[in-house]
């Protein structure tokens, strides 16, 4: 379950360290696709912590959401409307929801372990 978090950190580090130049015209498409991928990764981490992870759901969400976000951005560019804001808002909202749920789960697990240690040390 922790390998998802480790993989996410390694991916961010690799992305920061590798010299990759993206043309400016692709910047919006890549940014919303990355936001969708981050949403899927955090959703997968949350599902793993809640013992309900399904790789098919994770993989389909990862690719379908990324393609949908980039496609929405493309359609918005063709229409002259900033539709990518809808993807930014939706995925940003879900990222914060997932982070909140992950935080609550980790804190609850930490409290349970601390209570178990205190209960065992007093016996």
C-alpha positions in Angstrom: 0.0 0.0 0.0 2.9 2.4 0.8 4.5 1.6 -2.6 1.9 3.9 -4.2 3.1 6.8 -2.1 6.8 5.9 -2.8 6.1 5.6 -6.5 4.4 9.0 -6.5 7.3 10.6 -4.7 9.8 9.0 -7.1 7.8 10.1 -10.1 7.8 13.7 -8.8 11.5 13.6 -8.1 12.3 12.1 -11.6 10.1 14.8 -13.2 11.9 17.5 -11.3 15.4 16.2 -12.1 15.1 15.2 -15.7 15.6 18.1 -18.2 12.3 18.0 -20.2 11.1 20.9 -22.3 7.5 21.0 -23.3 6.4 23.3 -26.0 4.2 26.2 -24.7 1.3 25.1 -26.9 1.1 21.8 -25.1 1.4 23.2 -21.6 -2.3 23.4 -20.8 -3.0 19.9 -22.1 -0.1 18.4 -20.2 -1.0 20.3 -17.0 -4.6 19.1 -16.9 -3.6 15.5 -17.8 -1.1 15.6 -15.0 -3.7 16.9 -12.6 -6.0 14.1 -13.6 -3.2 11.5 -13.1 -2.4 12.9 -9.7 -6.1 12.7 -8.8 -6.1 9.0 -9.9 -2.9 8.3 -8.0 -4.3 9.8 -4.8 -7.6 8.1 -5.3 -5.7 4.8 -5.6 -3.8 5.5 -2.5 -7.0 6.3 -0.6 -8.7 3.1 -1.9 -5.6 1.1 -0.9 -5.7 2.5 2.7 -9.5 1.7 2.8 -8.8 -1.9 1.5 -11.0 -1.4 -1.5 -8.3 -0.9 -4.2 -9.2 -2.3 -7.7 -6.5 -2.0 -10.3 -9.0 -1.9 -13.2 -10.8 1.1 -11.7 -7.5 2.7 -11.0 -6.0 2.2 -14.5 -9.2 3.2 -16.3 -9.5 6.3 -14.1 -5.9 7.2 -14.7 -6.1 7.0 -18.5 -9.7 8.0 -19.1 -9.6 11.0 -16.8 -6.3 12.2 -18.4 -7.6 11.8 -21.9 -11.0 13.5 -21.0 -9.2 16.4 -19.4 -6.9 16.9 -22.4 -9.9 16.5 -24.7 -11.9 19.0 -22.8 -9.0 21.5 -23.1 -8.8 20.9 -26.8 -12.5 21.4 -27.4 -12.3 24.6 -25.3 -9.4 25.9 -27.4 -11.3 25.2 -30.6 -14.4 27.0 -29.3 -12.4 29.9 -27.8 -13.6 29.1 -24.3 -11.4 28.2 -21.3 -13.0 24.8 -20.6 -9.9 23.5 -18.9 -10.9 25.5 -15.8 -13.7 22.9 -15.3 -11.1 20.1 -15.3 -8.9 22.1 -13.0 -11.7 22.7 -10.5 -13.1 19.2 -10.6 -9.7 17.4 -10.2 -8.4 20.0 -7.7 -11.5 19.5 -5.6 -11.2 15.7 -5.7 -7.4 15.9 -4.9 -8.2 17.8 -1.7 -11.0 15.3 -0.8 -8.6 12.4 -1.3 -5.9 14.1 0.7 -8.3 14.8 3.5 -9.5 11.2 3.6 -5.9 9.9 3.5 -4.9 12.2 6.4 -7.9 11.1 8.5 -7.1 7.4 7.8 -3.4 7.8 8.7 -4.3 9.8 11.9 -6.8 7.2 13.0 -4.4 4.4 12.4 -1.7 6.3 14.3 -4.1 6.8 17.2 -5.0 3.2 17.3 -1.4 2.1 17.4 -0.6 4.6 20.1 -3.5 3.5 22.2 -2.5 -0.2 21.7 1.1 0.6 22.8 -0.2 2.5 25.9 -2.6 -0.3 26.8 0.2 -3.0 26.5 2.7 -1.0 28.5 0.4 -0.6 31.4 -0.4 -4.3 31.8 
